[in-house]
């Protein structure tokens, strides 16, 4: 069954609660990849509309941003033990470099 990007994002997000910790990192990076590719296909206004219609409020905007940052840092976070460690790394990177818009 072929899923739309929104369907894959929502299904993967929901399944993360029951997956092993390591698998959750892979899933979070995959969600970030799909979101990033979808953003690249759309203009800024269309991107926000697409998020509002397809993703929000099932996944918070903060989580969307975090998933995309995990994808952007995938080479650094993919070997981490769990999502908490990966999130901490992302937060430390953001504090060191300053906030960036997505």
C-alpha positions in Angstrom: 0.0 0.0 0.0 1.4 3.3 -1.0 1.1 6.0 1.6 1.1 9.8 1.2 3.9 11.6 3.0 1.5 12.7 5.7 0.2 9.2 6.2 3.7 7.8 6.6 4.7 10.6 9.0 1.7 10.1 11.2 1.9 6.3 11.2 5.7 6.3 12.0 5.2 8.9 14.7 2.4 6.8 16.3 4.5 3.6 16.1 7.5 5.1 17.8 5.8 4.7 21.2 6.0 0.9 20.9 9.4 0.6 19.1 12.7 -0.1 20.7 14.7 2.9 21.6 17.3 2.5 18.8 14.6 1.9 16.2 13.0 5.2 17.4 16.0 7.1 16.3 15.9 5.6 12.9 12.1 6.4 12.7 12.6 10.0 13.9 15.3 10.5 11.3 13.0 9.0 8.6 10.1 11.4 9.7 12.6 14.3 9.4 13.6 13.2 6.0 10.1 13.0 4.7 9.3 16.4 6.2 12.4 18.0 4.8 11.7 16.6 1.3 8.1 17.8 1.5 9.2 21.2 2.6 11.6 21.4 -0.3 8.7 20.7 -2.8 6.6 23.6 -1.5 6.8 27.3 -1.1 6.9 28.7 2.5 3.2 29.4 2.6 2.3 26.1 1.0 4.6 24.3 3.4 2.8 25.8 6.5 -0.6 25.1 5.0 0.4 21.5 4.2 1.6 21.1 7.8 -1.6 22.5 9.2 -3.8 20.3 7.0 -1.9 17.1 7.2 0.3 16.9 10.3 -0.7 19.4 13.0 -2.1 18.9 15.6 -1.3 15.2 15.6 2.4 16.1 15.8 3.3 19.5 17.4 5.2 22.0 15.4 8.1 21.7 17.9 8.3 18.0 17.1 8.3 18.7 13.4 11.2 21.1 13.8 13.0 18.5 16.0 12.5 15.7 13.5 13.9 17.9 10.7 16.9 18.8 12.8 17.5 15.1 13.6 17.5 14.4 9.9 19.9 17.3 9.2 22.2 15.8 11.9 21.6 12.2 11.0 25.3 11.3 10.6 26.0 12.5 14.2 22.9 11.1 15.9 22.2 7.8 14.2 24.7 5.9 16.4 23.4 7.4 19.7 21.9 5.1 22.3 18.4 6.7 22.4 16.3 9.6 21.4 16.9 11.5 24.6 20.6 11.5 23.8 19.9 12.6 20.3 17.5 15.4 21.4 20.1 16.6 23.9 22.7 16.7 21.1 20.4 18.7 18.9 19.6 21.2 21.7 23.3 21.6 22.5 24.0 22.2 18.8 21.2 24.8 18.6 22.5 26.6 21.6 26.1 26.7 20.2 25.1 27.9 16.8 21.9 29.9 17.6 18.4 29.2 16.4 17.7 28.7 12.7 14.5 28.9 10.9 13.1 25.9 9.1 
